[in-house]
């Protein structure tokens, strides 16, 4: 559900399809990642409380149906902790059947929060954070202008886990192109091992109009992976994930960008998942006429 007339497009994770979306910011405070054009059409701003309250008041007649709320846009943790807690408190009071509040968060915004602040947010009612790490490799993160190093990306994820907020970690297959695929896969797996996220989502790189990475591709400076090569990269990531047997990490690749959808619990289903990925790689390798522009959006 969405009760807002503000500028720009609205984005949310697949698992927030039935959530009430409350936009506490417009756009993304970083907005420099070269693979992303989600918020290029709007100027970033933090919304004043009266705009946020207007959305909440419009949704109140439907309060019996609201179980989950997603705080948009790109990185709600950019807000001051006291402001976020104030918003969460109002949401708790306005929607008595509310079970979960979630948001996107960028690594820089996570790192700027103290562990104590994150724990305060958890206690107030922030239950889940979606964090787009994308890669655990320094050179990939530098190339796509993520704004943090591989080690900083790990520290951001670890900080969310340590706070008790559930972490849904997102990675992007194919982000390093062909030349860096193996390095990207290995270092991303090592980052996942260090973070121990509650959930892990694999997306596949799509090249969007208005993004610098698409311009690189069209100049011949970036070589994208075929569907079979994407499967091989995913296989390498999963093969190098080594979580303790008692750990439970929900893995999904159900984003619209993916060639194949997988669902598993790691490490329990690791071997079965690897077999499924291998089978998909074999099937996709039979494609005789693969159009690379299938990966281009817009």
Secondary structure, 3 states (H helix, E strand, C coil): CECCCCCCCCCCCHHHCCCEEEECEECCCCCCCCCCCCCCCCCCEECCHHHHHHHHHHHHHHHHHCCEEEEECCCHHHCCHHHHHHHHHHHHHHCCCCCEEEEEECHHHHHHCCHHHHHHHHHHCEEEEEEEEECCCHHHHHHCCCCCCHHHHHHHHHHHHHHCCEEEEEEEECCCCCCCHHHHHHHHHHHHHHHCCCEEEEEECCEECCCHHHHHHHCCCCCCCCHHHHHHHHHHHHHHCCCCCCCCEEEECCCCCCCCCCEEEECCCHHHHHHHHHHHHHHHCCCCCCCHHHHEEC
